[in-house]
Amino acid sequence: MGENLQESHGDAHASVLLADDEEPIRRVLRAQLTARNYLVYEAGTGEQVLEETARRKPDVVLLDLGLPDIDGIEVTRLLRQRSQVPVIILSVRAGESDKIAALDAGADDYLTKPCPPGELLERVRSALWRKTIGGLHTFHAGDLDVDLQQHAVQVGDRPIQLTSNEFDLLRVLVLNAGRLLTPHRLTHEAWGEKQDEEALQLLRTTIGSLRRKLEVNPARPRHITTEPGVGFRLRTEA
């Protein structure tokens, strides 16, 4: 069932808009990306990000929050009004409030500088993979297989029975595989509008029960991971 991320999308010929006002940082990132055959465009201001996104139509935007004219969170919000291009934040801001604000504004992911090149490239691949899945019905990572059309879940050769709440939440995670999702985004997409405390309690309970069913060791999850204080991610490799 399904495809692994590494098997489903190559790096060649994809384009990345690299948005940072510091040219030395752009130079380093450009070298890392071009070494993997990405076509790289550059922008040093928020206005340039908006203009270049409209003109170049990149496959992914790597966006610093500290741009000189428009704050990166506002740039993210404006981009999301105009395009569904994946946006990966790459910033020195490490606070939970900045991460949550950027993700709720529409960013797909958030990395803190300095970021290991391997991690950055993995997040870019994940973003590209999500763009290609279209009407995804199946997902595979490690020993986990999910068929959304058949409502079928397996861990290894073992079928897993899920409640409706568990499957609704897993479906959102699968459709956003590799993406860091805030609790607000998860609960809204899985179950619609609910009172905040009710939704968060349901999320905590459902994440816990999913881990007990899907993870070899629920205390050290490999599939559904947590970034403390920020959100959850379904890993595309396990």
Secondary structure, DSSP 8 states (H G I E B T S, - for coil): ----HHHH---TT-EEEEE-S-HHHHHHHHHHHHTTT-EEEEESSHHHHHHHHHHH--SEEEE-S--SSS-HHHHHHHHHHH----EEEEES---HHHHHHHHHHT-SEEEESS--HHHHHHHHHHHHHHHH-SS--EEEETTEEEETTTTEEEETTEEE---HHHHHHHHHHHHTTT--B-HHHHHHHHH-S--HHHHHHHHHHHHHHHHHHH-SSTTS-SSEEEETTTEEEE-S--
